[in-house]
């Protein structure tokens, strides 16, 4: 069963991988999207990875209030909040459409 929570107003769920050593992957849906976007990929991904899903700010089960200003940097900080909330020190980030922008500010 996935573990769910809220970090910085962002709803997330963690789907465990095959073991505790499995690399973590955060899946970021397109702009305004929710975690449900990734449902078709979950069975295949959790065979190898711990998968973290989240609803973007303003969508799904997350806070409806957007950051001011709402920017790519602010959305990248949301991923950091999800990482903090899940206890992840590192993760791969996979994004769809504008969901991919969130990883750009990181080295």
C-alpha positions in Angstrom: 0.0 0.0 0.0 1.2 3.5 -0.7 2.0 5.9 2.1 0.4 9.3 1.8 1.0 12.7 3.3 1.1 16.4 2.9 4.3 18.5 2.7 4.2 22.3 2.4 0.6 22.0 1.2 1.4 19.4 -1.4 -0.4 16.0 -1.3 1.9 13.1 -2.1 2.0 9.3 -2.1 5.0 7.0 -1.9 4.7 3.6 -3.6 7.5 1.3 -2.3 9.7 -0.4 -4.8 10.9 -4.0 -4.6 13.2 -3.4 -1.6 14.5 -0.6 0.6 17.5 0.0 -1.6 15.4 0.8 -4.7 16.1 4.2 -6.2 13.4 6.8 -5.9 11.6 8.4 -8.8 9.4 11.5 -8.4 6.8 11.7 -11.2 5.7 15.3 -12.0 2.6 15.6 -14.1 2.0 18.4 -16.5 1.0 21.9 -15.4 -2.0 21.8 -13.1 -2.0 18.0 -13.2 -2.5 15.4 -10.5 -0.8 12.2 -9.5 -3.5 10.2 -11.3 -1.9 11.0 -14.6 0.8 8.4 -13.9 -1.5 5.5 -13.1 -0.8 3.5 -16.4 3.0 3.5 -15.6 2.8 2.5 -11.9 3.0 -1.3 -12.2 6.0 -1.3 -14.4 7.9 1.4 -12.4 7.3 -0.1 -9.0 9.0 -3.3 -10.1 12.3 -1.4 -10.0 11.8 1.9 -8.2 10.2 3.5 -5.2 7.8 5.9 -6.9 6.7 9.3 -5.4 3.6 10.9 -6.9 2.2 14.3 -6.0 -0.5 16.7 -7.0 0.7 20.1 -8.1 -0.2 23.2 -6.0 -3.7 24.3 -7.1 -4.7 20.8 -8.4 -6.0 17.5 -7.0 -5.7 17.1 -3.3 -3.0 19.8 -2.8 -3.4 23.3 -1.6 -5.5 25.4 -3.9 -3.5 28.5 -3.2 -0.7 29.2 -5.7 2.7 30.7 -4.6 3.1 34.4 -5.3 4.6 34.7 -7.7 4.0 31.3 -9.1 7.1 30.5 -11.1 9.2 27.6 -12.3 11.5 28.2 -9.4 8.6 28.0 -7.0 7.4 24.8 -8.6 10.9 23.3 -8.3 10.8 24.3 -4.6 7.6 22.3 -4.4 9.5 19.1 -5.4 12.1 19.9 -2.7 9.1 20.1 -0.2 7.9 16.7 -1.4 11.4 15.3 -1.0 11.6 16.7 2.5 8.1 15.4 3.4 9.0 11.9 2.2 12.5 11.9 3.7 14.3 11.5 0.4 17.8 12.9 0.1 17.9 12.2 -3.6 15.6 11.1 -6.4 15.3 11.0 -10.1 12.7 13.4 -11.4 10.5 12.5 -14.4 8.2 15.1 -15.8 5.4 15.3 -18.4 5.2 18.5 -20.4 5.4 21.5 -18.0 6.0 19.0 -15.2 9.5 18.6 -16.6 10.3 22.3 -16.0 10.5 21.7 -12.3 13.8 19.9 -12.6 15.6 22.5 -14.7 16.8 24.8 -12.0 18.7 22.0 -10.3 22.3 21.3 -11.1 
